[in-house]
Amino acid sequence: VGDSADYDREVKSVCPYCGVGCQLSFKIKDDKIAWVDGVDGPANENRLCVKGRFGFDYIDHPHRLTTPLIRRDDAPAKGLNVDPANLSTHFREATWDEALDAAANGLRGRGAEIAGLGSAKCSNEEAYLFQKLIRQAFKHNNVDHCTRLCHASSVAALLENVGSGAVTATFNEIENADVAILIGCNPAENHPVAASYFKQFTKRGGKLIIMDPRGQAMKRHAEHMLQFRPGTDVAMLNAIMNVIVEEGLYDEQYIKGYTENWEAMKTHLADFPPEKMAELCGIDAQTLRVVAREFAGAKAGMIFWGMGISQHIHGTDNSRCLISLALMTGQIGRPGAGLHPLRGQNNVQGASDAGLIPMFLPDYQSVEDDGVRSAFTEVWKSDDFSNQKGLTTVEMIDAIDAGQVKGMYILGENPAMSDPDVEHARAAFAKLDCMVVQDIFLTETANFADVIFPASAWAEKTGTATNTNRQVQMGRPAVSPPGDAREDWWITTELAKRLGLNWDYTHPKQVFNEMKQNMKSLDNITWERLEQAAVTYPSLSPTDPGQPIVFGDGFPRSDGRARFTPAQVTAPAEVPDADFPMILTTGRQLEHWHTGSMTRRASVLDWAEPEANASLHPKTLRKMGVKAGDMITIETRRGAIQIMARADRAVSEDMVFVPFAYVEASANVLTNPKLDPYGKIPEFKFAACRVAPAEQA
Ligand code: SF4
């Protein structure tokens, strides 16, 4: 950091990393970002974490893509084999016209043979344009993004049971709570500024109950830490709810006034007494009873969750349990009460709201509804498109294998790192006739591209983003894109024109105004308002800053009531056995963001966490005759990686944790592609594995 003499100008914008959506100020000197400060945004009140404060110099990295590229006719076979410092072995530089024409020629007229992956790292307007392009140009719904790998199961359960896929209360509402549950999330690493509010909550006497198979830094602040056995979420949560029923701790008046299916839920829960579930979930019955009483007895209680809940084949059931727990205790729709899935990417909420999903148009309006489709085609001045749900992220890979998908347009996503069983995904990408990738770096996915469009980083573009709190915020360009790189909305528009579409956008504001025509969530929110300040949706009037808490007077379901949906215990898709006796779980680290394409090129962050590592309990390492820092081999039924061992008492003795940011030891070589049947999310949090010293593998 410096003082005002050290910069020429400042630009206020939003952090490009996590869903907290911290507002920040870029300090610019000689047209480069010199440093970053937090500003007083609604979610962060001047705070930033290490990524927001120090993780910005990736935008000046020498590997930035600066000119359109086309695969050379004499390029080697497609694979993970391009040196980002020497692209000319595989690609030739092209003009924008050449590259856009090549992409359009490869994709045009192929209907459902084309699939698209848009980005939660782009703006709302860019997400909207991307889904519109797939639907308007190819007449179907094969469009998705990384929500499918993140909170798709949480959204499925929320839509089913409360009628809305977003949070019911901002995370900042914890200041009005007296009890909060954090389950399957690690906010100190993944939502650090939100974690600072959670710590403040405990300092003023709030009770934090953490439930997670892995220990974490927030444990120090918790009243209870329930380190339950991985994959037993439903058993544990049903046992807690059983206590609430058996001891009459539920909120009868709330249940009568605002819910349905309570009697079925009560009957279902009778099968889950804590004494019966204790051994399965690894938490003693008395602790389950104490936790149930504390949450049910709270004046105001909140439930926060992350991908430890969602990334299971029973992720939707896990979320259903959390929703039921909040409903039966009446902990929703009031100050300090509510449900909050902590969203991952900076704009995953907004990209989902904007319709970047295969079953919904913007605002979660079903593609199967004729009236909904006709409302959109009227605005788009185009023909109808398919009334069938499209392919989800992982289903697209299987469809390539089956010869159904032959071309892809991928914007700002890196599925060659982020998909489960990733060697399978990489092999599938190599089979595509036409793969168009739009990104800021030659990602692992771009290795397989036929055409590459150089795009803009977040700090180089104009557009809105929606954070985990439903706060819509304006992102502003601090510096210019390098070389011939362009803003994503411009690239998508130019491609659309070459695909024969009647698009004439010249600024994201036009796109935003079009979105408002069929998105009630944006009522009373204007571009001009967003230029002044963030607005939380829903906003009830042109001057209302928005509603931090929703559903105090009923739910957006047909009968206005939320629903209890009972959840049965389901085992993980793959359980440990004699061949693969340990449990693999994967996730993020504080310093690295998702597949690492940005943070591994951010000098401070890469300095802090430079090497791939796997966390194992010290006793497990000792049993294996391995020291921290030694190389180990981790193997599952999909493949094997070699990685450095790290001693970590936060993992249990039968577990290994691997972050997924490192291409040299890709965690997703190991993960299981089995999907949750509702959210279609893979089971990243549980696979059977074996671990050995590297030399014995
Ligand atoms: Fe950025 Fe999230 Fe850190 Fe805030 S908490 S600075 S949004 S990474």
Boltz pocket constraint, residues with backbone or C-beta under 6 A from the ligand:
constraints:
  - pocket:
      binder: B
      contacts: [[A, 15], [A, 16], [A, 17], [A, 18], [A, 19], [A, 20], [A, 21], [A, 22], [A, 44], [A, 47], [A, 48], [A, 49], [A, 50], [A, 51], [A, 52], [A, 53], [A, 190], [A, 191], [A, 192], [A, 193], [A, 194]]
      max_distance: 6.0
